[in-house]
Amino acid sequence: MKLDILAFAAHPDDTELACSGTLASHIDQGYKVGVVDLTRGELGTRGTVALRDIEAQDSAKFLGLAARDNLELADGYFQDDAESQKKVAAAIRYYQPKIILANAINDRHPDHGKAARLVDNAWFMAGLEKVKLSYKGELQPIWKASAVYHYIQSWYVQPDFVVDISDYWDKKIAAIKQFKSQFYDPDSNEPETYISSEAFLKALESRANEFGQSIGVRYAEGFTASRNIGV
């Protein structure tokens, strides 16, 4: 399956929080978009792994993703090592994306920065002829995606570019709320976490307003680039 955009996420719901408006916009424009979650979020305080799996697939259907996979790396413990790089590079070769999106290069959750470095290195490995990799039981040909961009998460990072998502803000929020176990629910009896408070979603909207204002629109999502962007 050849995708236009492939987004990687350290945890299920990372892409929904950080770049689902951009994904939804491109899907509506006819592009094929997929998500590969690196872990199942098994260390999350709220909900269960099985429930997170269901929520991830519900969000995928809601957004209209062409594919959503999970590499089942160890939440909290995965590393940017040879084994993990091979798994990510194999996924890149299988989906053959033009553009790769990945976690923030520096963020509150240590998994996010690790995932960013892992995807950057796997992107390079995916283009090496002498590296042999299989995915879904089949040997995959080399693939060189055009670019890797990193979405912005909890900590503020000055974006290299922003994407107008004004028409997709409501869809972004609805995609986030597919993860019912993780976010604000006044009827939940589970422990409150950093992302489950009502204030967290308000902060998310404020960030989108700020990025949007910088280009004269209501809402936007920000990204950084690992190398210069050619125009």
C-alpha positions as CSV (number, residue, x, y, z in Angstrom):
1,M,0.0,0.0,0.0
2,K,1.5,3.3,-1.1
3,L,0.7,6.3,1.1
4,D,1.2,10.0,0.5
5,I,1.6,10.7,4.2
6,L,2.7,8.3,7.0
7,A,2.5,9.5,10.6
8,F,4.4,7.7,13.3
9,A,3.4,8.1,17.0
10,A,5.1,6.9,20.2
11,H,1.6,6.3,21.6
12,P,-1.9,5.9,20.3
13,D,-3.5,9.4,20.4
14,D,-0.2,11.3,19.8
15,T,-1.2,12.0,16.2
16,E,-4.8,12.8,17.1
17,L,-3.6,15.5,19.6
18,A,-0.8,17.0,17.4
19,C,-1.6,16.6,13.7
20,S,-5.0,15.1,13.1
21,G,-6.3,18.3,11.6
22,T,-3.5,18.2,9.0
23,L,-4.3,14.5,8.3
24,A,-8.0,15.1,8.0
25,S,-7.4,18.0,5.6
26,H,-5.2,16.0,3.3
27,I,-7.6,13.0,3.4
28,D,-10.4,15.3,2.2
29,Q,-8.1,16.5,-0.6
30,G,-7.8,12.9,-1.8
31,Y,-4.4,12.0,-0.3
32,K,-3.8,8.5,1.2
33,V,-2.8,8.8,4.8
34,G,-1.8,6.2,7.4
35,V,-0.6,6.0,11.0
36,V,1.8,3.6,12.6
37,D,1.8,3.6,16.4
38,L,5.1,2.5,17.9
39,T,3.6,1.2,21.2
40,R,0.2,0.2,22.6
41,G,0.4,2.8,25.4
42,E,0.5,0.0,28.0
43,L,2.0,2.3,30.7
44,G,-0.9,4.8,30.5
45,T,-2.6,5.4,33.8
46,R,-6.2,5.3,32.5
47,G,-8.0,2.6,30.6
48,T,-6.5,-0.7,29.3
49,V,-4.3,-1.8,26.4
50,A,-7.2,-3.6,24.8
51,L,-9.4,-0.5,25.1
52,R,-6.7,1.7,23.6
53,D,-6.5,-0.7,20.7
54,I,-10.2,-0.3,20.0
55,E,-10.0,3.5,20.4
56,A,-7.2,3.7,17.9
57,Q,-9.1,1.8,15.3
58,D,-12.3,3.9,16.0
59,S,-10.3,7.0,15.4
60,A,-8.8,5.6,12.2
61,K,-12.2,4.9,10.9
62,F,-13.5,8.3,11.9
63,L,-10.6,10.1,10.2
64,G,-10.7,7.9,7.1
65,L,-7.2,6.6,7.4
66,A,-6.1,4.2,4.7
67,A,-4.1,2.2,7.3
68,R,-3.3,2.0,11.0
69,D,-0.7,-0.4,12.4
70,N,1.0,-0.9,15.7
71,L,4.7,-2.1,16.0
72,E,4.2,-3.1,19.6
73,L,7.5,-1.7,20.9
74,A,7.7,-1.4,24.7
75,D,6.0,1.7,26.0
76,G,8.5,3.7,28.1
77,Y,11.3,1.3,27.4
78,F,11.8,1.3,23.6
79,Q,15.1,2.7,22.4
80,D,16.5,4.1,19.2
81,D,18.4,0.9,18.7
82,A,19.1,-1.4,15.7
83,E,16.1,-3.6,16.3
84,S,13.6,-0.8,16.6
85,Q,15.1,1.1,13.6
86,K,14.6,-2.0,11.5
87,K,11.0,-2.3,12.5
88,V,10.2,1.3,11.7
89,A,12.3,1.2,8.4
90,A,10.4,-1.9,7.3
91,A,7.1,0.0,7.8
92,I,8.4,2.9,5.8
93,R,9.4,0.6,3.0
94,Y,6.0,-1.2,3.1
95,Y,3.9,2.0,2.9
96,Q,6.3,4.0,0.7
97,P,5.2,7.5,1.9
98,K,6.1,10.7,0.2
99,I,6.1,12.5,3.6
100,I,6.7,11.1,7.1
101,L,5.4,12.8,10.2
102,A,6.9,12.0,13.6
103,N,6.9,13.0,17.3
104,A,8.3,16.3,18.6
105,I,12.1,16.2,18.8
106,N,12.0,17.5,22.4
107,D,8.9,17.2,24.7
108,R,7.6,16.6,28.2
109,H,7.2,12.8,27.7
110,P,10.7,11.2,27.1
111,D,9.2,8.7,24.6
112,H,8.4,11.6,22.2
113,G,11.9,12.7,21.7
114,K,13.1,9.0,21.5
115,A,10.5,8.3,18.9
116,A,11.5,11.4,16.9
117,R,15.1,10.3,16.7
118,L,14.1,6.7,16.0
119,V,12.0,7.7,13.0
120,D,14.7,10.0,11.7
121,N,17.3,7.2,11.7
122,A,14.9,4.6,10.4
123,W,14.0,7.0,7.5
124,F,17.7,7.0,6.5
125,M,18.0,3.2,6.9
126,A,15.0,2.5,4.7
127,G,16.9,3.9,1.8
128,L,20.0,1.7,2.2
129,E,20.3,-1.0,-0.4
130,K,22.3,-3.5,1.7
131,V,19.7,-3.4,4.6
132,K,17.2,-6.3,4.0
133,L,13.9,-5.8,5.8
134,S,10.6,-7.7,5.8
135,Y,7.1,-6.4,6.8
136,K,4.0,-8.5,7.1
137,G,6.1,-11.5,6.1
138,E,7.4,-10.0,2.8
139,L,10.8,-8.6,1.9
140,Q,10.4,-4.9,1.1
141,P,12.3,-2.8,-1.5
142,I,14.2,0.2,-0.4
143,W,12.3,3.5,-0.2
144,K,13.4,7.1,0.3
145,A,10.6,9.4,1.5
146,S,11.0,13.0,0.5
147,A,10.9,14.5,3.9
148,V,10.4,14.0,7.6
149,Y,8.5,16.6,9.6
150,H,8.0,16.6,13.4
151,Y,4.7,17.7,14.9
152,I,4.6,19.9,18.0
153,Q,3.3,18.4,21.2
154,S,3.1,19.6,24.9
155,W,6.1,21.9,25.0
156,Y,6.1,25.0,22.9
157,V,8.5,24.7,19.9
158,Q,8.9,27.5,17.3
159,P,7.5,25.9,14.1
160,D,9.2,25.9,10.8
161,F,5.8,26.0,9.1
162,V,2.2,25.7,10.2
163,V,-0.8,24.1,8.5
164,D,-4.3,25.8,8.4
165,I,-6.8,23.4,10.0
166,S,-9.6,25.9,10.6
167,D,-12.1,23.8,8.7
168,Y,-11.0,20.7,10.6
169,W,-10.9,21.8,14.2
170,D,-14.1,20.2,15.1
171,K,-13.0,16.9,13.4
172,K,-9.7,17.0,15.3
173,I,-11.5,17.3,18.6
174,A,-13.9,14.5,17.7
175,A,-10.9,12.3,16.7
176,I,-9.3,13.0,20.1
177,K,-12.5,12.1,21.9
178,Q,-12.5,8.7,20.2
179,F,-9.9,8.0,23.0
180,K,-12.6,8.2,25.7
181,S,-10.5,6.5,28.3
182,Q,-7.7,9.1,28.1
183,F,-9.3,12.5,28.0
184,Y,-11.7,14.7,30.0
185,D,-14.8,12.8,31.1
186,P,-16.7,14.3,34.1
187,D,-18.2,10.9,34.8
188,S,-15.0,9.0,34.9
189,N,-13.8,7.5,38.2
190,E,-10.2,6.9,37.0
191,P,-7.3,8.9,38.3
192,E,-6.8,12.4,36.8
193,T,-3.8,12.7,34.6
194,Y,-2.0,15.5,32.8
195,I,-4.0,15.0,29.6
196,S,-7.4,14.1,31.2
197,S,-8.2,17.5,32.7
198,E,-10.6,19.9,31.1
199,A,-7.8,22.5,31.1
200,F,-5.6,20.3,28.8
201,L,-8.1,20.5,25.9
202,K,-8.4,24.3,26.4
203,A,-4.6,24.6,26.3
204,L,-4.6,22.6,23.1
205,E,-7.1,25.0,21.5
206,S,-5.0,28.0,22.7
207,R,-2.0,26.6,21.0
208,A,-3.9,26.1,17.7
209,N,-5.2,29.6,18.0
210,E,-1.7,31.0,18.5
211,F,-0.3,29.1,15.4
212,G,-3.4,30.1,13.4
213,Q,-3.0,33.8,14.3
214,S,0.5,33.7,12.9
215,I,-0.8,33.1,9.4
216,G,-4.1,34.9,9.7
217,V,-6.4,31.9,10.3
218,R,-8.3,30.7,13.3
219,Y,-6.6,27.3,13.9
220,A,-3.3,25.8,12.7
221,E,-0.9,22.9,13.6
222,G,2.8,23.5,13.8
223,F,5.7,21.4,12.5
224,T,9.5,21.4,12.5
225,A,11.8,20.1,9.8
226,S,15.0,18.1,10.2
227,R,16.5,19.8,7.2
228,N,15.9,22.8,5.1
229,I,12.6,22.9,3.3
230,G,13.0,23.5,-0.5
231,V,10.4,25.7,-2.3
